[in-house]
Amino acid sequence: MTNEARGLLSLPRRVAAEAVGTGLLVAVAVGSGIQADRLSHDAGVQLLACSLAAVFGLGVLITLLGPVSGGHLNPAVTLSSWYDGRGRGTGPGVREVAAYLAAQVAGAIGGAVLADAMFAEPLVRLSTHERSSGHLWLGEVVATAGLILLVLGLERTGRARLTPVAVAAYIGSAYWFTSSTSFANPAMTIGRAFTGTAAGIAPASLVPFIAAQLFGAGLGLGAAAVLFGRPARPGDDVVVPPGRPELASS
């Protein structure tokens, strides 16, 4: 979203969209986890249910809120967008980043409380589910790096319109191919510390999980630069990659 486009919508409206969207995303993750745990004791069936809910919920939320706030719903995406767009007028400004991050974290906590309320669970109960192991942190690095590479890659090749479907599909698959079931979102990680259900993460596990996610975001930024080159500045000629003439009309 360019600065000109963002200027058409007030910052409070964009911030509200990020808070609501992140809250609903966490409600989907926590609520589907509670429902799956109650309906089946088969771990594979539970994971399938949660991943399908994530795919559909994330796709809908990005489609709905993308035109308002960019549909970040994730501090890793917001920070990567800021860093990638510095000096080009395409990323959020520092003030917008700070507002987005606060809204995403607040929304995530609210989403966890909402999910607990819908299933008659204690509204606020800190999780005791420890997720502290090197292979889980590696899973978060991989999941977040892939997410950022996907988002920036689509933008740099003129296919940002595919973001809702592509991101939803990626996160759905990452539920299965990463050891951590792909949180890939610092705000969601914080929000899930506020539910005592199986979807939660203990507060003591937050710092290394979030550190792994931010490190993964940095790797995703680097991979995007290597694979797609430096992003063009406003007014630069668009270079169409060899063999991809269809991008010229994107």
C-alpha positions in Angstrom: 0.0 0.0 0.0 1.6 3.3 -1.1 1.6 6.4 1.1 -0.9 8.0 -1.2 -3.3 5.1 -0.8 -2.8 5.1 2.9 -3.6 8.8 3.0 -7.1 8.1 1.8 -7.8 6.3 5.0 -7.3 7.7 8.5 -4.7 6.1 10.7 -7.3 5.3 13.4 -9.3 3.4 10.8 -6.3 1.4 9.6 -5.2 0.7 13.2 -8.7 -0.5 14.1 -8.6 -2.8 11.1 -5.3 -4.3 12.3 -6.7 -4.8 15.8 -9.9 -6.4 14.7 -8.2 -8.5 12.0 -5.5 -9.8 14.3 -8.1 -10.5 17.1 -10.2 -12.5 14.7 -7.2 -14.4 13.4 -6.2 -15.4 17.0 -9.9 -16.3 17.7 -9.8 -18.6 14.7 -6.5 -20.3 15.9 -7.6 -20.7 19.6 -11.2 -21.5 18.9 -10.4 -24.1 16.3 -7.9 -25.6 18.7 -10.5 -25.8 21.5 -13.1 -27.3 19.1 -10.7 -29.8 17.6 -9.6 -30.9 21.1 -13.2 -31.5 22.2 -14.4 -33.3 19.1 -11.4 -35.7 18.5 -8.6 -37.2 20.4 -6.7 -38.0 17.2 -3.8 -35.6 16.9 -3.8 -35.8 13.1 -7.5 -35.0 12.9 -7.0 -32.1 15.3 -4.2 -30.7 13.2 -6.2 -31.0 10.0 -9.1 -29.2 11.5 -6.9 -26.3 12.8 -5.0 -26.0 9.6 -8.2 -25.8 7.5 -9.6 -23.2 9.9 -6.4 -21.2 9.5 -6.5 -21.3 5.7 -10.0 -20.1 5.4 -9.9 -17.6 8.2 -6.6 -16.0 7.1 -7.6 -15.8 3.5 -10.9 -14.1 4.3 -9.4 -11.6 6.7 -6.6 -10.5 4.4 -9.1 -10.2 1.5 -11.5 -8.1 3.7 -9.0 -5.9 5.5 -6.2 -5.6 2.9 -7.8 -2.6 1.2 -8.1 -0.8 4.6 -4.8 -1.5 6.3 -2.8 -3.7 4.0 -4.0 -6.8 6.0 -0.7 -7.3 7.9 -2.2 -8.8 11.0 1.3 -9.7 12.0 4.2 -7.6 13.5 6.7 -9.5 11.4 4.9 -8.5 8.2 4.6 -4.9 9.4 8.3 -4.5 10.3 9.4 -6.2 7.1 7.1 -3.9 5.1 8.6 -0.9 6.8 12.2 -2.0 6.3 11.6 -3.0 2.7 9.8 0.3 1.8 12.1 2.8 3.4 12.7 5.8 1.2 10.4 4.4 -1.6 7.0 5.6 -0.2 5.6 2.0 -0.3 6.0 1.0 3.4 4.5 2.3 6.6 6.1 5.1 8.5 7.6 4.8 12.0 4.4 6.3 13.6 2.2 3.9 11.6 4.4 0.9 12.5 4.2 1.7 16.2 0.4 2.0 16.0 0.1 -1.2 14.1 2.2 -3.2 16.5 0.3 -2.0 19.5 -3.0 -2.7 17.8 -1.9 -6.2 16.7 -0.8 -7.2 20.2 -4.0 -5.8 21.8 -6.2 -7.4 19.2 -4.4 -10.8 19.7 -5.0 -10.8 23.4 -8.6 -9.8 22.8 -9.0 -12.6 20.3 -7.8 -15.2 22.7 -10.2 -14.0 25.4 -13.0 -14.0 22.8 -12.3 -17.6 21.9 -12.2 -18.7 25.5 -15.5 -16.9 26.1 -17.2 -18.6 23.1 -16.3 -22.0 24.6 -17.0 -21.2 28.2 -13.4 -21.4 29.2 -11.9 -19.1 31.8 -11.6 -15.8 30.1 -8.0 -15.1 31.1 -5.8 -17.9 32.2 -2.1 -17.9 31.4 -1.0 -20.9 29.5 1.2 -23.6 31.1 2.0 -25.2 27.7 5.8 -25.0 27.5 7.1 -24.7 23.9 10.9 -24.4 24.6 13.0 -26.5 22.3 15.5 -25.8 19.6 13.6 -27.7 16.9 10.5 -25.7 17.6 12.5 -22.4 17.4 13.9 -23.6 14.1 10.4 -24.3 12.9 9.4 -20.7 13.7 12.5 -19.4 11.8 11.6 -21.4 8.7 7.9 -20.6 8.9 8.4 -16.8 9.3 11.2 -16.6 6.7 9.0 -18.3 4.2 6.0 -16.0 4.9 8.1 -12.8 4.5 9.7 -14.1 1.3 6.3 -14.9 -0.1 4.8 -11.5 0.8 7.7 -9.5 -0.6 8.2 -11.8 -3.6 4.6 -11.4 -4.7 4.9 -7.6 -4.3 8.1 -7.4 -6.2 6.8 -9.4 -9.1 3.6 -7.4 -9.4 1.4 -10.2 -8.1 0.4 -8.7 -4.7 -3.3 -9.4 -5.6 -2.6 -13.1 -5.0 -1.5 -12.4 -1.4 -4.7 -13.6 0.4 -4.8 -17.0 -1.4 -1.0 -17.5 -1.4 -0.4 -16.6 2.3 -3.4 -18.7 3.5 -2.1 -21.6 1.5 1.4 -21.2 2.8 0.3 -21.0 6.4 -1.9 -24.0 6.0 0.9 -26.1 4.6 3.3 -24.8 7.3 1.0 -26.1 10.0 2.1 -29.5 8.7 5.7 -29.1 7.6 7.0 -27.2 10.6 7.6 -28.7 14.0 6.0 -25.7 15.7 2.8 -25.7 13.7 3.8 -22.3 12.3 2.8 -19.5 14.7 5.0 -17.2 12.5 3.4 -14.2 14.1 4.7 -12.4 17.3 1.3 -10.9 18.1 -0.5 -14.2 17.8 2.2 -15.8 20.0 1.6 -13.2 22.7 -2.2 -13.6 22.4 -2.0 -17.4 22.8 -0.2 -17.0 26.1 -3.5 -15.8 27.5 -5.5 -19.0 27.0 -5.1 -22.1 29.2 -6.3 -24.3 26.4 -4.2 -26.7 24.2 -3.7 -23.8 21.7 -1.7 -21.8 24.3 2.0 -21.1 24.9 3.5 -20.5 28.3 4.7 -17.0 28.9 8.2 -18.3 29.7 8.3 -19.6 26.1 7.5 -16.3 24.5 10.9 -14.6 24.2 12.7 -17.3 22.3 9.7 -18.0 20.1 9.4 -14.3 19.1 13.1 -14.0 18.7 13.0 -16.9 16.3 10.2 -15.3 14.4 12.0 -12.0 14.0 15.2 -13.7 13.0 13.2 -15.6 10.4 11.7 -12.3 9.1 15.2 -11.0 8.6 16.1 -14.1 6.7 13.0 -13.6 4.5 14.0 -10.1 3.8 17.5 -11.2 2.8 16.2 -14.0 0.6 13.8 -11.6 -1.2 16.7 -9.3 -2.0 18.8 -12.2 -3.3 16.0 -13.7 -5.4 14.2 -10.6 -6.6 16.8 -7.9 -6.4 16.4 -4.5 -4.8 12.9 -3.0 -5.0 12.5 -0.3 -7.5 12.1 3.3 -6.3 9.1 5.4 -7.5 9.7 6.5 -11.1 12.2 3.7 -11.9 11.5 1.7 -15.0 9.9 -1.6 -14.3 12.2 -4.5 -15.3 10.4 -7.6 -16.4 12.2 -10.8 -15.4 13.3 -12.9 -18.4 10.7 -15.3 -19.5 7.9 -13.5 -17.6 6.3 -11.1 -20.1 3.0 -11.4 -18.3 4.4 -9.3 -15.5 4.6 -6.3 -17.8 0.9 -5.9 -17.6 0.5 -6.6 -13.9 
